[in-house]
Amino acid sequence: MEKEGAKLHLKEWLVAQIESGKYEGLCWEDEGKTMFRIPWKHAAKKDYKQTEDAALFKAWAVYKGKYKEGRDKADPTMWKTRLRCALNKSTDFQEIPDRNQLDITEPYKVYRIEQDVCPSKPAVHPQSKYVFSQVNLSPGIPCSPKEQLHSQKETFQAQKEEKPCADDLMREHMYCEVTERKQLNLPPAPISFLSPALNITDFRMQVRLLYNGQTVTKVTTQSPDGCFILQGHVPLGNEQIYGPCTAQQLSFPSPGSVPLPASMAEAMNRLLCHLERGVLLWVAPDGVFIKRFCQGRVYWSGPLAQHTDRPNKLDREKTCKLLDMPMFLNDLQNSLQGKGPIPSYGIELCFGEEFPDPNVPKTKKLIMAHVVPLFAVELLQRFSLGQTEEKHQNLTSNAEGKKMSED
């Protein structure tokens, strides 16, 4: 029962729902009632039934005042999003990935209810005694791989506690619109210092904008909510579409900032008119993502691109994963063991023109953006995998020594 005159916290509310027996699949995992199962069927499943499979998520949205029957449009994905974000940022719960069953007919996740959690101490991942999450990737003095492997003092989890998932629409776009990835069943490795469950908290990106192959803007993003690349500014009063405009805004500079033939500058100005709503880029614990809002077409290349010899188009208002974190970490571990090459992490965007295009070099494209997630650069540098900084510069700039402005 809800407390008179006061809202229940998530822990109290969720325990009450488990005890009620109203929701099929929501039940205790152990006799001691320290762990519970929560049904986790994806909306894309053929046997998905909204009234049953989204019932718990809907109940939480109703309880929090985020959904009212007859007033708001039903949005099962967003309902699920809100509860997942609430679970992730709460210190009362810890997901137990080893117990999750996501590939069965009735998939579910398992969470443990934390007892006597001290808010001043970070929650430590169950595998933290051997995963790479002991290494602090915030800017600082680098240490040797040996020191990193044995460090128990600085953890990503501590940083995660300092920057919890914000319960707003922008954050929900970032962490929750993404199609839920299946668990990776990776074989045990001799050197177990990397983990697909690693929580990356360095959400910064280096973004370079290029006009006709010349760098016109170079920015290191600072907002954990990502970065808009667009013409002009995010329209005010459209929070329901874009979410609160807390993401950093990177506007295309005037074509006049680069010496261009008149015909090319004119074509560029025509193209910029169609990029007013731009794209939203962000780094999340699961990888790097993008969402296109602009009318103008946008093409890309990167680690997850389907094609390397023909165009990859971004669909409008659909979230697209550009880099998969577990895959990157697995490839990095294989590289460190001499079983594979250094994983790629650079992402390229081309606005208004098909890309990749084997017939036209990228230096001839009107407008491009090079994006580098800095967590990847830092990881490679920490393990001294070649001249990563030099490769990083080569990846993100074809115009060494040319004029560059800081936004």
C-alpha contacts under 8 A as a table, 3 or more apart, distances in Angstrom:
res1	aa1	res2	aa2	distance
1	M	16	A	7.28
2	E	6	A	7.69
2	E	7	K	6.98
2	E	8	L	6.50
2	E	13	W	7.86
3	K	6	A	5.48
3	K	7	K	6.56
3	K	8	L	6.67
8	L	11	K	7.87
8	L	12	E	5.82
8	L	13	W	5.62
9	H	12	E	5.43
9	H	13	W	6.08
10	L	13	W	5.02
10	L	14	L	5.85
10	L	86	A	7.67
11	K	14	L	5.31
11	K	15	V	6.15
11	K	92	D	6.66
12	E	15	V	5.31
12	E	16	A	6.21
13	W	16	A	5.17
13	W	17	Q	6.39
14	L	17	Q	5.03
14	L	18	I	6.28
15	V	18	I	5.10
15	V	19	E	6.19
16	A	19	E	5.16
16	A	20	S	6.08
17	Q	20	S	5.04
17	Q	21	G	6.80
17	Q	22	K	7.00
17	Q	23	Y	7.52
18	I	21	G	5.77
18	I	22	K	7.71
18	I	23	Y	7.60
18	I	26	L	5.86
18	I	27	C	5.56
18	I	28	W	7.19
19	E	27	C	7.81
20	S	23	Y	7.94
21	G	24	E	7.24
21	G	26	L	7.42
21	G	27	C	7.51
23	Y	26	L	5.62
23	Y	52	E	7.85
23	Y	55	A	7.18
23	Y	56	L	6.64
24	E	27	C	8.00
24	E	39	P	7.83
24	E	52	E	7.72
25	G	37	R	6.92
25	G	38	I	6.38
25	G	39	P	5.39
25	G	108	Y	7.74
26	L	36	F	7.23
26	L	37	R	5.48
26	L	38	I	4.82
26	L	39	P	6.12
27	C	36	F	5.61
27	C	37	R	5.40
27	C	38	I	7.07
28	W	31	E	7.31
28	W	33	K	5.75
28	W	34	T	7.73
28	W	35	M	5.99
28	W	36	F	4.14
28	W	37	R	6.10
29	E	33	K	6.96
29	E	34	T	7.72
29	E	35	M	5.18
29	E	36	F	4.59
29	E	37	R	5.92
29	E	110	V	7.59
30	D	33	K	5.44
30	D	34	T	6.65
30	D	35	M	6.07
30	D	36	F	7.33
31	E	34	T	7.92
32	G	35	M	7.95
33	K	36	F	7.12
34	T	112	R	5.77
34	T	113	I	5.43
34	T	114	E	7.76
35	M	110	V	6.76
35	M	111	Y	5.56
35	M	112	R	4.24
35	M	113	I	5.95
36	F	110	V	5.63
36	F	111	Y	5.64
36	F	112	R	6.61
37	R	108	Y	6.17
37	R	109	K	5.66
37	R	110	V	4.63
37	R	111	Y	6.68
38	I	108	Y	5.40
38	I	109	K	5.41
38	I	110	V	6.37
38	I	111	Y	7.87
39	P	53	D	7.34
39	P	106	E	7.15
39	P	107	P	6.04
39	P	108	Y	4.24
39	P	109	K	6.53
40	W	53	D	7.79
40	W	102	L	7.33
40	W	106	E	7.69
40	W	107	P	5.36
40	W	108	Y	4.58
40	W	109	K	6.32
41	K	45	K	7.29
41	K	48	Y	7.06
41	K	53	D	6.60
41	K	102	L	7.82
41	K	106	E	6.55
41	K	107	P	5.51
41	K	108	Y	7.08
42	H	45	K	5.71
42	H	48	Y	7.23
42	H	180	E	7.66
43	A	48	Y	5.82
43	A	50	Q	7.92
43	A	76	P	7.82
43	A	77	T	7.33
44	A	48	Y	7.09
45	K	48	Y	5.24
48	Y	53	D	6.60
49	K	52	E	5.56
49	K	53	D	5.56
49	K	54	A	7.55
50	Q	53	D	5.28
50	Q	54	A	5.06
50	Q	55	A	7.13
50	Q	76	P	7.11
51	T	54	A	5.99
51	T	55	A	5.70
52	E	55	A	5.25
53	D	56	L	7.57
54	A	57	F	5.35
54	A	58	K	5.96
54	A	76	P	5.95
54	A	79	W	7.69
54	A	80	K	7.32
55	A	58	K	5.12
55	A	59	A	6.13
56	L	59	A	5.03
56	L	60	W	6.44
57	F	60	W	5.26
57	F	61	A	6.39
57	F	76	P	7.34
57	F	79	W	5.03
57	F	80	K	5.08
57	F	82	R	7.78
57	F	83	L	6.28
58	K	61	A	5.06
58	K	62	V	6.14
58	K	67	Y	7.67
58	K	76	P	6.98
58	K	79	W	5.56
58	K	80	K	7.64
59	A	62	V	5.08
59	A	63	Y	6.03
60	W	63	Y	4.96
60	W	64	K	6.12
60	W	79	W	7.48
60	W	83	L	6.78
61	A	64	K	5.23
61	A	65	G	6.18
61	A	66	K	4.96
61	A	67	Y	5.40
61	A	79	W	5.82
61	A	82	R	7.23
61	A	83	L	7.85
62	V	65	G	5.06
62	V	66	K	5.81
62	V	67	Y	4.86
62	V	68	K	6.16
63	Y	66	K	7.60
64	K	67	Y	7.82
65	G	68	K	7.03
67	Y	71	R	7.68
67	Y	72	D	5.86
67	Y	74	A	7.85
68	K	71	R	5.41
68	K	72	D	5.63
69	E	72	D	6.27
70	G	73	K	7.68
75	D	78	M	5.43
75	D	79	W	6.30
76	P	79	W	4.97
76	P	80	K	6.16
77	T	80	K	5.24
77	T	81	T	6.09
77	T	176	C	7.86
77	T	177	E	7.23
78	M	81	T	4.71
78	M	82	R	6.20
78	M	172	E	7.56
78	M	176	C	7.57
78	M	177	E	7.74
79	W	82	R	5.33
79	W	83	L	6.64
80	K	83	L	5.41
80	K	84	R	6.11
81	T	84	R	5.16
81	T	85	C	6.09
81	T	172	E	6.22
81	T	175	Y	7.78
81	T	176	C	5.09
81	T	177	E	7.51
82	R	85	C	5.24
82	R	86	A	6.13
82	R	167	D	7.21
82	R	172	E	7.11
83	L	86	A	4.98
83	L	87	L	6.13
84	R	87	L	5.10
84	R	88	N	6.07
84	R	176	C	7.93
85	C	88	N	5.02
85	C	89	K	6.17
85	C	165	C	6.35
85	C	166	A	7.83
85	C	167	D	6.83
85	C	172	E	7.46
85	C	175	Y	7.80
85	C	176	C	7.93
86	A	89	K	5.46
86	A	90	S	6.04
86	A	165	C	7.94
86	A	167	D	7.30
87	L	90	S	5.27
87	L	93	F	6.39
88	N	93	F	7.56
88	N	94	Q	7.84
88	N	165	C	7.18
89	K	161	E	7.84
89	K	164	P	5.24
89	K	165	C	5.52
90	S	93	F	6.09
91	T	94	Q	7.53
91	T	114	E	7.34
91	T	117	V	6.84
91	T	119	P	7.26
91	T	123	A	7.23
92	D	113	I	5.75
92	D	114	E	5.00
92	D	115	Q	7.36
92	D	117	V	6.93
93	F	111	Y	6.23
93	F	112	R	5.60
93	F	113	I	4.81
93	F	114	E	5.52
94	Q	111	Y	5.45
94	Q	112	R	5.15
94	Q	113	I	6.64
94	Q	114	E	6.84
95	E	109	K	7.59
95	E	110	V	6.04
95	E	111	Y	4.29
95	E	112	R	6.23
96	I	99	R	5.73
96	I	100	N	6.79
96	I	109	K	7.70
96	I	110	V	5.56
96	I	111	Y	5.55
96	I	112	R	6.79
97	P	100	N	5.16
97	P	109	K	7.49
97	P	110	V	7.17
99	R	109	K	7.18
99	R	110	V	5.97
100	N	107	P	7.97
100	N	108	Y	6.09
100	N	109	K	4.51
100	N	110	V	5.54
101	Q	104	I	6.35
101	Q	107	P	5.39
101	Q	108	Y	5.42
101	Q	109	K	6.35
102	L	106	E	7.92
102	L	107	P	4.48
102	L	108	Y	5.88
102	L	109	K	7.21
102	L	182	K	6.84
102	L	183	Q	7.36
103	D	107	P	6.19
103	D	182	K	7.40
104	I	107	P	5.21
114	E	117	V	6.18
117	V	121	K	7.96
118	C	121	K	5.64
119	P	122	P	7.14
121	K	158	A	7.67
122	P	157	Q	6.07
122	P	158	A	4.85
122	P	161	E	6.06
123	A	157	Q	6.33
123	A	158	A	7.27
123	A	161	E	7.64
124	V	128	S	6.34
124	V	157	Q	6.14
125	H	128	S	5.08
125	H	157	Q	7.46
126	P	129	K	7.65
127	Q	130	Y	6.04
127	Q	131	V	6.04
128	S	131	V	5.12
128	S	132	F	7.57
128	S	133	S	6.49
128	S	134	Q	6.90
130	Y	149	L	7.85
130	Y	192	S	6.26
130	Y	193	F	5.70
131	V	134	Q	6.88
131	V	192	S	6.35
131	V	193	F	4.54
131	V	194	L	5.24
131	V	195	S	5.48
131	V	198	L	7.44
132	F	135	V	5.95
132	F	148	Q	7.97
132	F	149	L	6.97
132	F	192	S	7.94
132	F	193	F	4.53
132	F	194	L	4.64
132	F	195	S	6.42
132	F	198	L	7.00
133	S	136	N	7.50
133	S	155	T	5.63
133	S	156	F	5.48
133	S	157	Q	7.37
133	S	194	L	7.66
133	S	195	S	7.87
133	S	198	L	5.72
133	S	199	N	6.91
134	Q	148	Q	7.20
134	Q	149	L	7.47
134	Q	150	H	7.99
134	Q	151	S	5.97
134	Q	152	Q	5.73
134	Q	153	K	7.18
134	Q	154	E	5.80
134	Q	155	T	4.38
134	Q	156	F	6.59
135	V	148	Q	5.72
135	V	149	L	7.63
135	V	151	S	6.87
135	V	154	E	6.26
135	V	155	T	5.80
135	V	156	F	7.00
136	N	154	E	5.59
136	N	155	T	5.65
136	N	156	F	6.08
137	L	140	G	7.93
137	L	156	F	7.76
137	L	202	D	6.82
137	L	375	F	6.89
137	L	378	E	6.61
137	L	379	L	7.42
138	S	202	D	6.48
142	P	382	R	6.32
143	C	147	E	6.29
143	C	148	Q	6.68
143	C	382	R	7.02
144	S	147	E	5.23
144	S	148	Q	6.29
144	S	382	R	7.12
144	S	383	F	7.43
145	P	148	Q	4.92
145	P	149	L	6.13
145	P	382	R	6.84
145	P	383	F	5.89
146	K	149	L	5.23
146	K	150	H	6.63
147	E	150	H	5.44
147	E	151	S	5.97
148	Q	151	S	5.16
149	L	193	F	6.50
151	S	154	E	7.08
152	Q	155	T	7.27
154	E	158	A	7.22
155	T	158	A	5.38
155	T	159	Q	6.94
156	F	159	Q	5.11
156	F	160	K	6.10
156	F	199	N	6.18
156	F	200	I	6.69
156	F	201	T	6.49
157	Q	160	K	4.78
157	Q	161	E	6.27
157	Q	199	N	6.96
158	A	161	E	5.25
158	A	162	E	6.58
159	Q	162	E	5.02
159	Q	163	K	6.40
159	Q	201	T	6.63
160	K	163	K	5.16
160	K	164	P	5.94
160	K	199	N	7.66
160	K	201	T	6.33
161	E	164	P	5.62
165	C	171	R	6.97
166	A	171	R	5.93
167	D	171	R	6.66
167	D	172	E	7.16
168	D	171	R	5.56
168	D	172	E	6.22
168	D	243	G	7.29
168	D	244	P	7.49
169	L	172	E	4.91
169	L	173	H	6.14
169	L	240	Q	7.59
169	L	242	Y	7.81
169	L	243	G	4.80
169	L	244	P	6.89
170	M	173	H	5.16
170	M	174	M	6.54
170	M	225	D	7.20
170	M	242	Y	6.72
170	M	243	G	4.36
170	M	244	P	5.93
170	M	245	C	7.66
170	M	246	T	7.79
171	R	174	M	5.02
171	R	175	Y	6.17
171	R	176	C	7.93
171	R	225	D	6.62
172	E	175	Y	5.35
172	E	176	C	5.16
172	E	177	E	6.89
173	H	176	C	5.71
173	H	177	E	5.25
173	H	178	V	7.84
173	H	243	G	7.98
174	M	177	E	6.52
174	M	178	V	7.29
174	M	225	D	7.64
174	M	282	W	6.93
174	M	284	A	6.94
174	M	289	F	7.60
175	Y	178	V	6.61
175	Y	284	A	6.54
176	C	179	T	7.77
177	E	319	T	6.71
178	V	319	T	6.17
178	V	320	C	7.40
178	V	321	K	7.49
184	L	196	P	7.60
184	L	326	P	7.67
188	P	192	S	7.44
189	A	192	S	5.67
191	I	333	Q	7.90
191	I	337	Q	7.78
192	S	195	S	7.34
194	L	198	L	7.40
194	L	329	L	6.42
194	L	330	N	7.38
194	L	333	Q	6.43
195	S	198	L	5.36
195	S	326	P	7.46
195	S	329	L	6.87
195	S	330	N	7.58
196	P	325	M	7.14
196	P	326	P	4.31
196	P	327	M	7.59
196	P	329	L	6.41
196	P	330	N	7.08
197	A	326	P	7.27
198	L	285	P	7.61
199	N	285	P	5.41
200	I	203	F	7.48
200	I	284	A	7.35
200	I	285	P	5.14
200	I	375	F	7.38
201	T	284	A	7.86
201	T	285	P	7.06
202	D	374	L	7.19
202	D	375	F	5.73
203	F	222	Q	7.69
203	F	223	S	7.59
203	F	224	P	5.45
203	F	226	G	7.42
203	F	282	W	7.34
203	F	283	V	5.13
203	F	284	A	6.88
203	F	373	P	7.36
203	F	374	L	7.51
203	F	375	F	7.27
204	R	220	T	6.62
204	R	221	T	5.24
204	R	222	Q	5.64
204	R	223	S	7.22
204	R	224	P	7.07
204	R	226	G	7.70
204	R	283	V	7.38
204	R	373	P	6.30
204	R	374	L	5.81
204	R	375	F	7.47
205	M	220	T	5.60
205	M	221	T	5.34
205	M	222	Q	7.85
205	M	283	V	7.88
205	M	371	V	6.60
205	M	372	V	5.50
205	M	373	P	4.42
205	M	374	L	5.39
206	Q	218	K	7.23
206	Q	219	V	5.75
206	Q	220	T	4.39
206	Q	221	T	6.39
206	Q	370	H	7.99
206	Q	371	V	5.76
206	Q	372	V	5.14
206	Q	373	P	6.46
206	Q	374	L	6.76
207	V	217	T	7.96
207	V	218	K	5.79
207	V	219	V	5.26
207	V	220	T	6.25
207	V	221	T	7.46
207	V	369	A	6.75
207	V	370	H	5.73
207	V	371	V	4.68
207	V	372	V	6.60
208	R	215	T	6.54
208	R	216	V	7.50
208	R	217	T	5.55
208	R	218	K	4.46
208	R	219	V	6.47
208	R	369	A	5.47
208	R	370	H	5.12
208	R	371	V	6.60
208	R	396	T	6.86
208	R	397	S	7.67
209	L	215	T	5.77
209	L	216	V	5.78
209	L	217	T	5.15
209	L	218	K	6.60
209	L	252	F	7.61
209	L	367	I	7.31
209	L	368	M	5.89
209	L	369	A	4.50
209	L	370	H	6.61
210	L	213	G	5.44
210	L	214	Q	5.01
210	L	215	T	4.29
210	L	216	V	5.59
210	L	217	T	7.22
210	L	366	L	7.87
210	L	367	I	5.77
210	L	368	M	5.12
210	L	369	A	6.00
210	L	370	H	7.95
211	Y	214	Q	5.19
211	Y	215	T	6.50
211	Y	216	V	6.71
211	Y	255	P	7.61
211	Y	258	V	7.38
211	Y	365	K	7.35
211	Y	366	L	5.35
211	Y	367	I	4.86
211	Y	368	M	6.61
212	N	363	T	5.63
212	N	364	K	5.09
212	N	365	K	5.25
212	N	366	L	4.67
212	N	367	I	6.41
212	N	368	M	7.97
213	G	362	K	6.87
213	G	363	T	3.95
213	G	364	K	6.13
213	G	365	K	6.85
213	G	366	L	7.68
213	G	368	M	7.82
213	G	398	N	6.66
213	G	399	A	7.06
214	Q	258	V	7.62
214	Q	363	T	7.69
214	Q	398	N	7.20
214	Q	399	A	5.68
214	Q	402	K	7.29
215	T	218	K	7.36
215	T	397	S	6.93
215	T	398	N	7.79
215	T	399	A	6.35
215	T	402	K	7.40
215	T	403	K	7.27
215	T	404	M	5.89
216	V	253	P	7.37
216	V	257	S	7.17
216	V	258	V	7.25
216	V	403	K	7.25
216	V	404	M	5.27
216	V	405	S	5.92
217	T	253	P	7.71
217	T	404	M	6.05
217	T	405	S	5.19
217	T	406	E	5.80
217	T	407	D	6.41
218	K	404	M	7.12
218	K	405	S	6.69
218	K	406	E	5.66
218	K	407	D	6.90
219	V	406	E	6.52
219	V	407	D	6.29
221	T	226	G	7.21
221	T	227	C	6.78
221	T	248	Q	6.84
222	Q	226	G	7.82
222	Q	248	Q	7.36
223	S	226	G	5.59
223	S	227	C	7.32
223	S	246	T	7.44
223	S	247	A	5.93
223	S	248	Q	5.90
224	P	247	A	7.47
224	P	282	W	7.68
224	P	283	V	7.68
225	D	246	T	6.44
225	D	247	A	4.79
225	D	248	Q	7.50
225	D	282	W	6.41
226	G	247	A	5.05
226	G	248	Q	6.25
226	G	280	L	7.02
226	G	281	L	5.52
226	G	282	W	4.08
226	G	283	V	6.65
227	C	247	A	5.14
227	C	248	Q	4.55
227	C	249	Q	5.73
227	C	250	L	6.86
227	C	280	L	5.69
227	C	281	L	5.24
227	C	282	W	6.34
228	F	247	A	6.53
228	F	248	Q	6.09
228	F	249	Q	4.79
228	F	250	L	5.81
228	F	251	S	7.93
228	F	278	G	6.62
228	F	279	V	5.60
228	F	280	L	4.45
228	F	281	L	6.32
229	I	249	Q	6.37
229	I	250	L	4.91
229	I	251	S	5.87
229	I	252	F	7.24
229	I	278	G	5.41
229	I	279	V	5.44
229	I	280	L	6.51
229	I	281	L	7.84
230	L	233	H	6.91
230	L	234	V	7.91
230	L	249	Q	7.55
230	L	250	L	6.45
230	L	251	S	5.07
230	L	252	F	6.14
230	L	275	L	5.78
230	L	276	E	5.58
230	L	277	R	5.83
230	L	278	G	3.91
230	L	279	V	6.46
231	Q	251	S	5.27
231	Q	252	F	5.39
231	Q	272	L	6.20
231	Q	273	C	7.28
231	Q	275	L	5.41
231	Q	276	E	4.43
231	Q	277	R	6.94
231	Q	278	G	6.59
232	G	251	S	5.75
232	G	252	F	7.42
232	G	276	E	6.08
233	H	249	Q	7.04
233	H	251	S	6.99
233	H	276	E	7.42
233	H	277	R	7.73
234	V	245	C	7.28
234	V	249	Q	7.68
234	V	276	E	7.97
234	V	277	R	6.49
235	P	238	N	6.25
235	P	277	R	7.81
236	L	239	E	7.47
238	N	241	I	5.40
238	N	242	Y	6.13
238	N	243	G	7.34
239	E	242	Y	5.06
239	E	243	G	4.20
239	E	244	P	5.23
239	E	245	C	7.23
240	Q	243	G	5.54
242	Y	245	C	7.08
245	C	248	Q	7.95
250	L	407	D	7.81
252	F	272	L	7.95
253	P	257	S	6.99
254	S	257	S	5.78
255	P	258	V	5.99
255	P	260	L	7.77
255	P	265	A	5.94
255	P	268	M	6.90
255	P	269	N	7.10
256	G	259	P	6.74
256	G	260	L	7.63
256	G	265	A	7.47
260	L	264	M	6.29
260	L	265	A	5.97
261	P	264	M	5.32
261	P	265	A	6.27
262	A	265	A	5.14
262	A	266	E	6.13
263	S	266	E	5.15
263	S	267	A	6.28
264	M	267	A	5.06
264	M	268	M	6.12
264	M	366	L	7.84
265	A	268	M	5.00
265	A	269	N	6.21
266	E	269	N	5.16
266	E	270	R	6.36
267	A	270	R	5.15
267	A	271	L	6.28
268	M	271	L	5.03
268	M	272	L	6.16
268	M	366	L	6.49
268	M	367	I	7.66
269	N	272	L	5.10
269	N	273	C	6.56
270	R	273	C	5.50
270	R	274	H	7.40
271	L	274	H	5.60
271	L	275	L	6.99
271	L	296	G	7.34
271	L	352	G	6.61
272	L	275	L	5.10
272	L	276	E	7.10
273	C	276	E	6.21
274	H	294	C	6.50
274	H	295	Q	5.46
274	H	296	G	4.80
275	L	278	G	5.00
275	L	294	C	5.08
275	L	295	Q	6.42
275	L	296	G	5.57
276	E	294	C	6.04
276	E	295	Q	7.94
277	R	293	F	5.30
277	R	294	C	4.41
277	R	295	Q	7.58
278	G	292	R	6.39
278	G	293	F	5.53
278	G	294	C	4.64
279	V	290	I	6.77
279	V	291	K	5.58
279	V	292	R	4.37
279	V	293	F	5.60
279	V	294	C	6.69
280	L	290	I	5.49
280	L	291	K	5.19
280	L	292	R	6.49
280	L	293	F	7.77
281	L	288	V	7.49
281	L	289	F	5.79
281	L	290	I	4.46
281	L	291	K	6.70
282	W	288	V	5.88
282	W	289	F	5.46
282	W	290	I	6.50
283	V	286	D	7.99
283	V	287	G	5.92
283	V	288	V	4.48
283	V	289	F	6.35
283	V	373	P	7.34
284	A	287	G	5.30
284	A	288	V	6.14
284	A	289	F	7.62
285	P	325	M	7.09
286	D	324	D	6.35
286	D	325	M	5.20
286	D	326	P	7.20
287	G	321	K	7.04
287	G	322	L	7.41
287	G	323	L	5.27
287	G	324	D	4.61
287	G	325	M	4.47
287	G	326	P	7.92
288	V	321	K	5.95
288	V	322	L	5.40
288	V	323	L	4.98
288	V	324	D	6.80
288	V	325	M	7.73
288	V	373	P	7.74
289	F	319	T	6.79
289	F	320	C	5.63
289	F	321	K	4.46
289	F	322	L	5.44
289	F	323	L	7.19
290	I	319	T	5.78
290	I	320	C	5.36
290	I	321	K	6.53
290	I	322	L	7.09
291	K	314	L	7.98
291	K	316	R	7.28
291	K	317	E	5.87
291	K	318	K	5.71
291	K	319	T	4.69
291	K	320	C	6.31
292	R	298	V	7.65
292	R	314	L	6.78
292	R	315	D	6.84
292	R	316	R	5.04
292	R	317	E	5.30
292	R	318	K	6.78
292	R	319	T	7.60
293	F	316	R	5.84
293	F	317	E	5.44
294	C	297	R	7.53
294	C	316	R	7.33
295	Q	316	R	7.74
296	G	351	F	7.15
296	G	352	G	5.84
297	R	313	K	7.35
297	R	314	L	7.35
297	R	351	F	6.22
297	R	352	G	5.01
297	R	353	E	7.39
298	V	313	K	6.03
298	V	314	L	5.71
298	V	349	L	6.82
298	V	350	C	5.75
298	V	351	F	4.66
298	V	352	G	5.83
298	V	353	E	7.35
298	V	354	E	7.84
299	Y	311	P	6.53
299	Y	312	N	5.32
299	Y	313	K	4.42
299	Y	314	L	5.80
299	Y	349	L	5.72
299	Y	350	C	5.08
299	Y	351	F	6.45
299	Y	352	G	7.71
299	Y	353	E	7.26
299	Y	354	E	6.09
299	Y	355	F	5.50
299	Y	356	P	7.72
300	W	305	A	7.33
300	W	311	P	7.40
300	W	312	N	5.57
300	W	313	K	6.58
300	W	314	L	7.31
300	W	347	I	7.26
300	W	348	E	5.47
300	W	349	L	4.43
300	W	350	C	6.02
300	W	355	F	6.28
300	W	356	P	7.18
301	S	304	L	7.82
301	S	305	A	5.41
301	S	307	H	7.81
301	S	308	T	7.09
301	S	312	N	6.85
301	S	347	I	5.87
301	S	348	E	5.26
301	S	349	L	6.72
301	S	355	F	7.46
301	S	356	P	6.76
302	G	305	A	5.26
302	G	322	L	6.35
302	G	323	L	7.28
302	G	344	S	7.81
302	G	345	Y	6.96
302	G	346	G	6.06
302	G	347	I	4.54
302	G	348	E	6.45
303	P	322	L	6.63
303	P	323	L	5.74
303	P	344	S	6.09
303	P	345	Y	6.15
303	P	346	G	7.40
303	P	347	I	7.41
304	L	321	K	7.42
304	L	322	L	5.53
304	L	323	L	5.81
304	L	324	D	7.40
305	A	308	T	7.08
305	A	312	N	6.75
305	A	322	L	7.11
306	Q	312	N	6.85
307	H	310	R	5.67
307	H	311	P	6.74
307	H	312	N	6.40
307	H	356	P	7.99
308	T	311	P	7.67
308	T	356	P	6.43
309	D	356	P	5.98
309	D	357	D	6.62
309	D	358	P	6.09
310	R	355	F	6.60
310	R	356	P	5.19
310	R	357	D	5.72
310	R	358	P	7.07
311	P	354	E	5.48
311	P	355	F	4.49
311	P	356	P	4.86
311	P	357	D	6.43
312	N	354	E	7.78
312	N	355	F	6.55
312	N	356	P	7.15
313	K	354	E	7.77
314	L	318	K	7.88
314	L	320	C	7.39
315	D	318	K	5.78
321	K	324	D	6.95
322	L	347	I	7.37
323	L	328	F	7.51
323	L	345	Y	7.01
324	D	327	M	5.41
324	D	328	F	6.13
325	M	328	F	5.06
325	M	329	L	6.17
326	P	329	L	5.18
326	P	330	N	6.06
327	M	330	N	5.11
327	M	331	D	6.09
328	F	331	D	5.15
328	F	332	L	6.06
328	F	343	P	6.36
328	F	344	S	7.96
328	F	345	Y	7.92
329	L	332	L	4.94
329	L	333	Q	6.14
330	N	333	Q	5.13
330	N	334	N	6.25
331	D	334	N	5.04
331	D	335	S	6.11
331	D	340	G	7.10
331	D	341	P	7.78
331	D	342	I	7.28
331	D	343	P	5.76
332	L	335	S	4.97
332	L	336	L	6.22
332	L	342	I	6.32
332	L	343	P	5.95
333	Q	336	L	5.09
333	Q	337	Q	6.33
334	N	337	Q	5.09
334	N	338	G	6.25
334	N	339	K	4.89
334	N	340	G	5.53
334	N	341	P	7.91
335	S	338	G	5.01
335	S	339	K	5.45
335	S	340	G	4.62
335	S	341	P	5.37
335	S	342	I	5.56
335	S	343	P	7.59
336	L	339	K	7.48
337	Q	340	G	7.86
338	G	341	P	7.80
342	I	385	L	7.39
345	Y	372	V	6.75
345	Y	373	P	7.26
345	Y	376	A	6.74
346	G	370	H	7.23
346	G	371	V	6.08
346	G	372	V	5.11
346	G	373	P	7.53
346	G	395	L	6.96
346	G	396	T	7.71
347	I	370	H	5.87
347	I	371	V	5.04
347	I	372	V	6.40
348	E	368	M	7.06
348	E	369	A	5.69
348	E	370	H	4.65
348	E	371	V	6.17
349	L	368	M	5.45
349	L	369	A	4.99
349	L	370	H	6.49
349	L	371	V	7.99
350	C	353	E	6.27
350	C	354	E	7.20
350	C	355	F	6.24
350	C	365	K	7.44
350	C	367	I	6.08
350	C	368	M	4.46
350	C	369	A	6.56
351	F	366	L	7.71
351	F	367	I	5.58
351	F	368	M	6.10
352	G	367	I	7.73
353	E	365	K	7.16
353	E	366	L	7.85
354	E	357	D	6.28
356	P	362	K	7.87
357	D	360	V	5.52
357	D	361	P	7.09
357	D	362	K	7.84
358	P	361	P	7.02
360	V	364	K	6.67
360	V	365	K	7.65
361	P	364	K	5.63
361	P	365	K	7.22
362	K	365	K	5.18
363	T	398	N	7.70
365	K	368	M	6.85
370	H	395	L	7.98
370	H	396	T	5.50
370	H	397	S	7.87
371	V	396	T	7.23
372	V	376	A	7.90
372	V	377	V	7.84
372	V	396	T	7.48
373	P	376	A	5.85
373	P	377	V	7.07
374	L	377	V	5.00
374	L	378	E	6.07
375	F	378	E	5.12
375	F	379	L	6.13
376	A	379	L	5.16
376	A	380	L	6.29
377	V	380	L	5.35
377	V	381	Q	6.12
377	V	388	T	6.98
377	V	389	E	7.49
377	V	392	H	7.44
378	E	381	Q	5.07
378	E	382	R	6.03
379	L	382	R	5.18
379	L	383	F	6.55
380	L	383	F	5.32
380	L	384	S	6.06
380	L	385	L	5.50
380	L	388	T	6.57
381	Q	384	S	4.81
381	Q	385	L	6.39
381	Q	388	T	6.10
381	Q	389	E	7.48
382	R	385	L	7.99
384	S	387	Q	7.32
384	S	388	T	7.50
385	L	388	T	6.54
387	Q	390	E	5.41
387	Q	391	K	6.25
388	T	391	K	4.95
388	T	392	H	5.80
389	E	392	H	4.82
389	E	393	Q	6.21
390	E	393	Q	5.19
390	E	394	N	6.28
391	K	394	N	5.00
391	K	395	L	5.98
392	H	395	L	5.07
392	H	396	T	6.24
393	Q	396	T	5.32
393	Q	397	S	5.87
394	N	397	S	5.49
394	N	398	N	6.61
395	L	398	N	7.66
397	S	400	E	6.56
399	A	402	K	5.41
